Amino acid sequence: MTALHKCRTIMDMYPRSLKPLKSASFLLFGARGTGKSTLVKSLYEGQSNLFIDLLIEENEFRFSNNPDDLYKMVDKKSNQYDWVIIDEVQKIPKLLDVAHRIIANPKIKTKLILTGSSARKLKKGAANLLAGRAFANNLFPLTFLELGDDFLLDDYLKWGGLPGIYGFKESEEKKEYLRSYCSTYMKEEVWSEQLIKDLAPFRRFLEIASQMNGEIINFAKVSREVGCDNKTVQNYFSILEDTLLGFQLDAYHTSARKRLIEKPKFYLFDCGVKRGLDKTLNVELQPETYAYGRAFEHFIITQMFALSHYKRLDYSFFYLKTKDGAEIDLVIERPGKKIAIIEIKSAKRVDTADVKNLKIFAKDMHVKDVYCLSLDKMNRFEDGVNFKHWKNVFIDLGLTQ
């Protein structure tokens, strides 16, 4: 079985939660390997489509030199295409200007799907991002909902949710896949897209950033360890965000808390990639250990981040920590609803002594939706706190519907 066929088979096994609206052209961004190309091909089977892969040298050469060829292809009276799919559009940012002309022409009925792994490349090239004329969608690694009965928490914490992982059965194969991904995609691909000028410090940065995953960013410390200035490090973090390889969790601000730490936390987009970058693939994740707890927190936050986007809930996620060390793992702003605060525990049994800070913050912030999310399967309400199994909290937050 070829790699392409294997990938397609995996996508057929695990239908994606992202459902792009078909009433207009749209952009689809996602890190490499999340299944963008396979998704759009599967969504529009049976229709008259044209697929243009800009990773193919011939296509890149043609449209780089003659971007208007795209317009000519869909402007012909004989054109019967329902959709034109342009894969890895960041290769040629000028194509977005042509796409804008196509979408703005009411006589052209063909819709466009533009996929890419780097919105940063498009912004840097001053490309027309089609604001207001094409819907924007992001694709993330497979979620626990998409994996269904095949989801195993401990396996996910070790290997993550990249679709390619699920084409392998043996642990050694999964390790090699992640090592290759971290080397090829997260290093050389960023380099090939000319997002950085020097690859060596960026490689060091990736390893350090993975080791600090889920921690408050200390730009000065990272700069010292990487051997470059703060501005460069900030740029590196921005690259990871713009290529959807990571995201920041900002500090929550309230007028009642003047002592809040305002630096963001940073999370990589996938648990397995994090382990690949920090070279811990050979280290077993043992339940009831610090490393397991960190991995579980990483999993929960990335799942909420992805599912909120797929469900178009417009949730905003924050952490909260004071200078004296009191902390809440998640503060969630929900449009039309009051905020929810969550403490994440990887224990199979938790009690009120484990959520002392959570109860204090709930009282000070006048919050009613207060959760201690854990592996404990016994749900209960005690001292103002909902103690619930993690899947039930996802249900309560509307992330599984």
Steps between C-alpha positions, in 0.01 A plus 500: 500500500640838405535779757232700315259207496570429865428864589175492302393180673565661838290802407214271392522328838489824694260758350602849607294726725580807291208567267586793272199693378449427131313819415819694428866460418720437801851482637620191685814534708674237708842364583640254252380146556163592653314377191394817316535365147330171582216679677409730212523217248265286709251784555445565134510156342248460222519864396694652214818617667846610398783428746818709465786383721764772526745255654531360147785690340327535163195664658708730720705613200193564286299703748800684641574636154141535386261531797229632265480153349275413793252769400503385137431142606173586676391790276446285195139453393568132466617472860294249696700490823297515819811547711865580436723379783844661528722310739782678690401842372766670715749389236366775274340782705410694182238236424284646776468821305382298201266304726353828622417598143338164436285513814400862432378417147131402525515339156746236620316224682806293586592512869853480633660304782844627595702285738830580662727446797627856532276802534819684600648458153187652350498793742870560453448514125225759548255264337131571487359276774149521354359662813123477488494314168613152605440312821804403707542154654780336697569127515667339800619146582234236560292556811374235740154543346627431150690191614187361663541146633865500391587775745726387784605778736843365591583436134387848404716657770799309362444531126258787447236533229672548165307279254821340372569348843191281465644330193752324725453229761844465653643750749833516315320598180312775681821631652668515160197677351512768767878538474466543126214746540693713747808499280344537158189707554564711807859584407584464133150596380504822702845562360391428142211744535762767578334591828838504675852598393705265717392141563739411786356731771147414391576131557624578851195715557262217406654265753495763777145607415386136521665460841315813619168388353214613723716741699490879515735627231821648635634669188827602666573143613419353160717764332797409718465130434449543127774760470304776331315818598147530639360636176618193310347266758171688486510465123557125534193464723300703247611266222370199694167674552463615140576150370256349754781304663415655836292760678522733796276489804472855627468607862148589610447859609245623752481832673486321836838335450776755456780252571448282197799374306445620147741288297333226291546127516587310183375162381610297200214376286553128563604279793705263284684778320587652835662171608678473168649847530619463859641152426290313756341245264692221675388616844191316624213716622400353835163592655514695826828667405576865437574436131170317455311787662666751270418288195137465611467877545652550155250255353198663664592852391579408139173302473294791632681741270427285191143401582401856582620601155322212325173571681531875422442583866735800510628402844807681634742312724727640770697398805510694823792526741591753766849601601465299821453182296125439518387368162203383296576280200221631279266796490251477214306798368182384327296750298154537651597303809695562817862394520600149607813418699670161495767321697655209307606192698632172360416310820238226515376633831477865604346675798440853624852528642631486141303805390564752777610774259212426266246564774672824600500632145139392444393704802709806411390496135135413576514202263235227509631265228793354691656167399763263621564291189675167557515126431265439793187332359284590800332832424388709794431858611674607820573840659403682180726288278390255229733201530463326163668253270669698223264378226199625696651847525532507121132413482404773748696758299320408179816372330366157400167582337 
